[in-house]
Amino acid sequence: MSKLGKGVDNYYIRLSLRLYLEGMSFRGIECVVVVSHVSVMNGVKKYGKDLKILHTGEEKPIKAVEVDELHSYFKTKKNSVWVWLAVERARKRVLGFTIGDRSEMAGDRLCSS
């Protein structure tokens, strides 16, 4: 990688921004591109307005959604709480969540969120 004084070559900045758009963390980009995570954050701040230009292609349709639920108690066993979560694993995105009981109405709230 060619460094330009304290700066970084534009190729690596563009590559870092593309990886950021794909959902990779700053530290993950640092490991892959061998550019400081601080440089990546500064690039995102500086070129944040232009990120749409780097995003090639249209939004892909969602092929599969995974719904998961977590049961817990709040303070006492009488206060049963369910957390419902809808996740798209392919792009590592949370699509929606709801907190409540384990009823059809709570499931409907998740679908509408």
Secondary structure, DSSP 4 states (H G I P E B T S, - for coil): --EETTEE-HHHHHHHHHHHHTT--HHHHHHHH---HHHHHHHHHHHGGGHHHH--SPPPPP---EEEEEEEESSSTTSEEEEEEEEETTTTEEEEEEEE-SSHHHHHHHHH-
